[in-house]
Amino acid sequence: MADNDNVSAGETGSIVSGEPEQAELDQLRAEVDELKEKHLRALAEVENTRRRAERDRLDASQYAVTRFARDMLTVSDNLQRALAHLPPEARAEASAALRAVLEGVEATERQLAATLERHGVRPIETKDAKFDPHLHQAIAEVPADGKPPGSIVDVVQTGYVISDRLLRPAMVTVARGESGSLQTPEDSNR
């Protein structure tokens, strides 16, 4: 009987000592799972931060010249206005010196336009276009003169985009509809 008492006492001891080991093992597994989850979240956050930084870097490189380009558009406008103020007949009668100055101003204006284009600044196409409030600023509605209502009749000031963002809206006059109110692309889709 003494042998049986020892065996059952030993078995009871291992059963009792096995339960805390299993509980500890379960706790460690839960901690491992929790740490894996935290690790995956941290990796995802690092990846999101990297993508955001890359997007910010691209935006900065594409749009860094925005303020400078907007200021240069004023210079371009003034060069164009200066050239437009001399009628073709006056130009034909102008002295050689004046024609040389005009050619220099034209060359400067072309070079400025090419430089802006090289840096992603492009004029907004308005020829035969419909009014788009995202690209155009209507300054007046005028009689249609055979154009469909809501179409651009005249461009008062050229608009520009830089890459895919609006830099300056085109200032335009728009053909008036029968109702006398400006139609936007959203209105014409209704």
C-alpha positions in Angstrom: 0.0 0.0 0.0 2.8 2.3 0.6 3.8 1.8 -3.1 0.3 2.7 -4.2 0.3 5.8 -2.0 3.5 7.0 -3.5 2.2 6.5 -7.1 -1.1 8.3 -6.5 0.7 11.1 -4.6 3.1 11.4 -7.5 0.4 11.4 -10.1 -1.6 13.9 -8.2 1.5 16.2 -8.0 2.1 16.0 -11.7 -1.6 16.8 -12.5 -1.6 19.7 -10.2 1.7 21.0 -11.5 0.5 20.5 -15.2 -2.5 22.8 -14.8 -0.3 25.9 -14.0 2.1 25.0 -16.9 -0.9 24.9 -19.3 -2.2 28.2 -18.0 1.2 29.8 -18.3 1.6 28.4 -21.8 -1.8 29.8 -22.8 -0.9 33.1 -21.4 2.4 33.1 -23.3 0.6 32.2 -26.5 -1.8 35.1 -26.0 1.1 37.5 -25.5 2.8 36.2 -28.6 -0.4 36.7 -30.6 -0.8 40.2 -29.1 2.9 41.1 -30.0 2.5 39.7 -33.5 -0.6 42.0 -33.9 1.3 45.0 -32.6 4.2 44.2 -34.9 2.0 44.0 -38.0 0.3 47.2 -37.1 3.6 48.9 -36.6 4.8 47.7 -40.0 1.6 48.9 -41.6 2.0 52.3 -40.0 5.7 52.5 -41.2 4.6 51.7 -44.7 1.8 54.3 -44.6 4.2 56.9 -43.3 6.7 56.0 -46.1 3.9 56.3 -48.7 2.7 59.6 -47.3 6.3 61.0 -47.2 6.8 59.9 -50.8 3.5 61.5 -51.9 4.5 64.7 -50.1 7.9 64.7 -51.7 6.4 64.3 -55.2 3.9 67.1 -54.5 6.6 69.4 -53.2 8.7 68.8 -56.3 5.7 69.2 -58.7 4.2 72.2 -57.0 7.2 74.0 -55.4 7.2 76.6 -58.2 3.5 77.4 -57.9 3.8 80.8 -56.2 6.7 81.8 -58.5 4.9 80.6 -61.6 1.8 82.6 -60.6 4.0 85.7 -60.3 5.6 85.0 -63.7 2.2 84.7 -65.3 1.7 88.4 -64.6 5.0 89.1 -66.5 3.8 87.0 -69.4 0.4 88.8 -69.4 2.2 92.2 -69.6 4.4 91.1 -72.4 1.4 89.8 -74.4 -0.5 93.1 -73.7 2.4 95.2 -74.9 2.6 93.2 -78.1 -1.2 93.4 -78.6 -1.3 97.2 -78.3 0.6 97.7 -81.5 -1.7 97.1 -84.5 -0.3 95.2 -87.5 -0.4 98.2 -89.8 1.6 100.3 -87.3 4.1 97.5 -87.0 4.5 97.4 -90.8 5.3 101.1 -90.8 7.6 101.0 -87.8 11.2 101.8 -88.0 13.8 99.0 -88.0 14.8 99.8 -84.5 11.2 99.5 -83.2 10.7 96.2 -85.1 13.9 94.9 -83.5 12.5 95.8 -80.0 9.2 94.1 -80.9 10.9 91.0 -82.0 13.0 91.0 -78.8 9.8 91.3 -76.7 8.1 88.5 -78.7 11.2 86.3 -78.3 11.2 87.0 -74.5 7.5 86.1 -74.3 8.0 82.9 -76.2 11.0 81.9 -74.0 9.0 82.7 -70.9 6.1 80.5 -72.1 8.5 77.7 -73.0 10.1 77.9 -69.6 6.8 77.8 -67.8 5.8 74.8 -69.9 9.0 73.0 -69.0 8.0 73.3 -65.4 4.6 71.9 -65.9 2.7 75.2 -66.3 0.3 74.9 -69.3 -2.5 77.2 -70.5 -6.0 76.0 -70.2 -7.6 75.2 -73.6 -10.6 77.4 -74.1 -11.1 77.4 -77.8 -14.6 76.0 -78.5 -14.9 74.9 -74.9 -17.9 74.9 -72.6 -17.8 76.8 -69.4 -16.3 74.7 -66.6 -16.4 76.4 -63.2 -13.4 74.4 -62.1 -11.2 75.9 -64.8 -13.0 79.1 -65.8 -14.1 82.3 -64.1 -17.1 83.9 -65.9 -16.9 87.6 -65.9 -19.9 88.3 -68.1 -22.7 86.6 -70.0 -23.1 87.9 -73.5 -25.6 87.1 -76.3 -24.9 83.7 -77.8 -24.1 84.9 -81.4 -24.7 81.4 -82.8 -22.8 79.6 -80.0 -24.5 77.1 -77.7 -25.5 78.5 -74.3 -22.8 78.0 -71.7 -20.0 78.0 -74.3 -17.0 80.4 -74.0 -17.3 83.4 -76.3 -14.2 85.3 -75.5 -11.1 84.8 -73.2 -10.2 88.0 -71.3 -7.3 86.4 -69.5 -5.7 83.0 -70.2 -5.9 80.5 -67.4 -3.2 78.0 -66.4 -2.7 74.7 -64.7 0.4 73.3 -63.1 0.6 69.6 -63.6 -3.0 68.7 -62.8 -3.9 71.6 -60.4 -5.4 74.9 -61.3 -2.9 77.7 -61.1 -5.1 80.5 -62.3 -8.7 80.2 -63.8 -9.3 81.5 -67.3 -11.4 84.7 -67.2 -14.0 84.3 -69.9 -17.3 85.6 -71.3 -19.9 83.0 -71.7 -22.8 82.7 -74.2 -26.1 83.4 -72.5 -28.9 80.8 -72.6 -32.5 81.6 -73.1 -33.2 81.8 -69.4 -30.3 84.4 -69.1 -28.5 82.4 -66.4 -25.2 80.7 -66.6 -25.3 76.9 -67.0 -22.6 74.8 -65.5 -21.7 71.3 -66.6 -23.6 69.9 -63.6 -26.7 71.8 -64.7 -26.6 70.4 -68.2 -26.4 66.9 -66.9 -29.8 67.2 -65.2 
